[in-house]
Amino acid sequence: MKSIAVYCGSSAGTNPNYIAQAQALAAALVARGLTLVYGGGRVGLMGTIADAVLAQGGEVIGVIPDFLDAKELAHKGCTELHVVGSMHERKLLMADRAEGFIAMPGGYGTLEELFEVLTWGQLGLHRKPVALLNVDGYYDHLLLALDRMRDDQLLRAENRSQLLQSSDPEELLTMMAAYQPVELEKWLTPPTT
């Protein structure tokens, strides 16, 4: 892997450990020579991780839609800043530029980005690792919901295992580096006789 997309909040939230872990993830990325690909914002956890990577001499690729750039929310210090026409273009360019994906604490947008790349992996559209940085148990209830989907056979166990998770940035990057994609016959393909 040479680049990781990080999805996270445009707010910093109320837990100071979210900021600390964004900075720790930034340090881990830079130490491994990984480029940060992210949503291009200068605010919240997004701005925190970008600033931390840049402060340590790392590379940052920001991708922001023009309507957010027009509100002066873009991080102008990025190594590369791409202003695109829509949220769809943003997600596609981020996915193209990244060789792995991490979701940190965030809101609807973070979850939407996470589940889109998970779904693309499930459908075989990419073979990249997808992971949660589960800061202070932020995603514990989500993980329980995914386990329920698996237990109720609405999600295959192999696909449930595609989502890596750890509360430690170093451990998470090690897991991602060792990731082997799941090889499954697609349930969309009719059985052959």
C-alpha positions as CSV (number, residue, x, y, z in Angstrom):
1,M,0.0,0.0,0.0
2,K,1.1,3.5,-0.8
3,S,-2.0,5.5,0.1
4,I,-4.9,5.3,2.6
5,A,-8.2,7.1,2.4
6,V,-9.4,8.2,5.8
7,Y,-13.0,9.0,6.3
8,C,-13.8,11.1,9.4
9,G,-15.9,13.9,10.8
10,S,-15.9,17.5,9.6
11,S,-16.4,18.1,13.3
12,A,-14.0,17.3,16.0
13,G,-16.7,15.9,18.3
14,T,-16.7,16.1,22.1
15,N,-14.1,13.4,22.9
16,P,-10.6,14.8,22.9
17,N,-9.3,11.3,22.2
18,Y,-10.7,11.6,18.7
19,I,-8.2,14.3,18.0
20,A,-5.4,12.4,19.7
21,Q,-6.1,9.3,17.6
22,A,-6.3,11.3,14.4
23,Q,-2.8,12.6,15.2
24,A,-1.6,9.1,16.1
25,L,-3.0,7.8,12.8
26,A,-1.2,10.6,11.0
27,A,2.1,9.7,12.7
28,A,1.6,6.0,11.8
29,L,0.9,6.9,8.1
30,V,3.9,9.1,7.8
31,A,6.2,6.6,9.6
32,R,5.1,4.0,6.9
33,G,5.5,6.4,4.0
34,L,1.8,6.3,3.3
35,T,0.0,9.2,1.6
36,L,-3.2,10.4,3.2
37,V,-6.2,10.7,0.8
38,Y,-9.1,12.5,2.5
39,G,-12.1,14.8,1.9
40,G,-10.1,18.0,1.6
41,G,-11.5,19.9,4.5
42,R,-9.6,22.1,6.9
43,V,-12.1,21.7,9.8
44,G,-12.9,18.9,12.4
45,L,-11.1,15.6,12.4
46,M,-10.5,16.0,8.7
47,G,-8.4,19.1,9.2
48,T,-6.7,17.6,12.3
49,I,-5.4,14.5,10.4
50,A,-4.3,16.5,7.3
51,D,-2.5,19.1,9.5
52,A,-0.7,16.3,11.4
53,V,0.4,14.5,8.3
54,L,1.7,17.7,6.7
55,A,3.5,18.8,9.9
56,Q,5.5,15.6,9.9
57,G,6.5,15.9,6.2
58,G,3.9,13.5,4.8
59,E,1.9,13.8,1.6
60,V,-1.8,14.7,1.6
61,I,-4.3,14.5,-1.3
62,G,-7.5,16.3,-0.6
63,V,-10.6,15.9,-2.7
64,I,-13.5,18.4,-2.1
65,P,-16.6,19.2,-4.0
66,D,-16.8,22.8,-5.3
67,F,-19.8,23.7,-3.2
68,L,-17.7,23.1,0.0
69,D,-14.7,24.8,-1.6
70,A,-16.9,27.9,-2.2
71,K,-17.7,28.0,1.5
72,E,-13.9,28.3,2.1
73,L,-13.7,24.9,3.9
74,A,-11.0,23.5,1.6
75,H,-7.5,22.9,3.1
76,K,-5.3,25.0,0.9
77,G,-2.1,23.4,2.4
78,C,-2.6,20.0,0.8
79,T,0.1,18.5,-1.3
80,E,-2.6,18.0,-3.9
81,L,-6.1,19.5,-3.7
82,H,-8.7,18.4,-6.2
83,V,-11.9,20.4,-6.5
84,V,-14.6,18.3,-8.1
85,G,-18.2,18.9,-9.2
86,S,-20.1,16.6,-6.9
87,M,-19.9,14.3,-3.9
88,H,-20.1,11.3,-6.2
89,E,-17.0,12.5,-8.1
90,R,-15.2,13.1,-4.7
91,K,-15.8,9.5,-3.5
92,L,-14.8,8.0,-6.9
93,L,-11.5,10.0,-7.0
94,M,-10.7,9.2,-3.4
95,A,-11.4,5.5,-4.1
96,D,-9.2,5.6,-7.2
97,R,-6.3,7.3,-5.4
98,A,-6.4,5.1,-2.3
99,E,-5.1,1.6,-1.8
100,G,-7.0,1.1,1.5
101,F,-9.7,2.8,3.5
102,I,-10.1,3.7,7.2
103,A,-13.1,5.2,8.9
104,M,-12.6,7.1,12.1
105,P,-15.4,8.6,14.2
106,G,-17.7,10.7,12.1
107,G,-21.4,11.1,11.1
108,Y,-23.6,10.2,8.2
109,G,-21.0,11.1,5.6
110,T,-18.4,8.9,7.2
111,L,-20.8,5.9,7.4
112,E,-22.0,6.4,3.8
113,E,-18.4,6.4,2.5
114,L,-17.5,3.4,4.6
115,F,-20.4,1.3,3.5
116,E,-20.0,2.3,-0.2
117,V,-16.4,1.0,-0.3
118,L,-17.4,-2.1,1.7
119,T,-20.1,-2.8,-0.8
120,W,-17.7,-2.3,-3.7
121,G,-15.4,-4.8,-2.1
122,Q,-18.2,-7.2,-1.5
123,L,-19.2,-7.0,-5.2
124,G,-15.6,-7.5,-6.3
125,L,-15.2,-4.0,-7.7
126,H,-12.0,-3.6,-5.6
127,R,-9.7,-5.8,-3.6
128,K,-8.5,-3.1,-1.1
129,P,-8.7,-3.4,2.7
130,V,-11.4,-1.5,4.6
131,A,-11.1,-0.8,8.3
132,L,-12.5,1.0,11.3
133,L,-10.3,2.9,13.8
134,N,-12.6,2.1,16.7
135,V,-11.6,5.0,19.1
136,D,-13.0,4.4,22.6
137,G,-15.5,1.9,21.3
138,Y,-17.1,4.5,19.0
139,Y,-18.1,1.7,16.5
140,D,-19.0,-1.0,19.0
141,H,-22.7,-0.8,18.4
142,L,-22.2,-0.7,14.6
143,L,-20.1,-3.9,14.8
144,L,-22.9,-5.5,16.8
145,A,-25.4,-4.6,14.1
146,L,-23.1,-6.1,11.5
147,D,-22.8,-9.3,13.6
148,R,-26.6,-9.4,13.7
149,M,-26.8,-9.1,9.9
150,R,-24.4,-12.0,9.7
151,D,-26.2,-14.1,12.3
152,D,-29.6,-13.5,10.5
153,Q,-27.9,-14.5,7.2
154,L,-28.4,-11.2,5.6
155,L,-24.6,-10.8,5.3
156,R,-22.3,-13.6,4.6
157,A,-19.7,-14.4,7.3
158,E,-16.9,-14.0,4.8
159,N,-18.2,-10.5,3.9
160,R,-18.5,-9.6,7.6
161,S,-14.9,-10.5,8.0
162,Q,-13.9,-8.0,5.3
163,L,-14.2,-5.1,7.7
164,L,-11.1,-4.9,9.8
165,Q,-11.1,-3.1,13.1
166,S,-8.8,-2.0,15.9
167,S,-8.5,0.8,18.4
168,D,-4.8,1.1,17.7
169,P,-3.6,2.9,14.5
170,E,-0.4,0.9,14.2
171,E,-2.2,-2.4,14.7
172,L,-4.8,-1.4,12.1
173,L,-2.2,-0.5,9.5
174,T,-0.4,-3.8,10.1
175,M,-3.7,-5.7,9.6
176,M,-4.4,-3.8,6.4
177,A,-1.0,-4.6,5.0
178,A,-1.6,-8.3,5.6
179,Y,-5.2,-8.2,4.2
180,Q,-6.1,-10.9,1.8
181,P,-9.4,-10.2,-0.2
182,V,-12.3,-12.6,0.2
183,E,-12.8,-14.7,-2.9
184,L,-16.5,-15.7,-3.1
185,E,-18.8,-16.8,-5.9
186,K,-21.2,-13.9,-6.2
187,W,-24.7,-14.7,-5.0
188,L,-25.9,-12.6,-8.0
189,T,-24.6,-15.3,-10.4
190,P,-27.2,-18.1,-10.9
191,P,-26.0,-21.5,-9.9
192,T,-24.7,-23.7,-12.8
193,T,-25.7,-27.3,-13.2
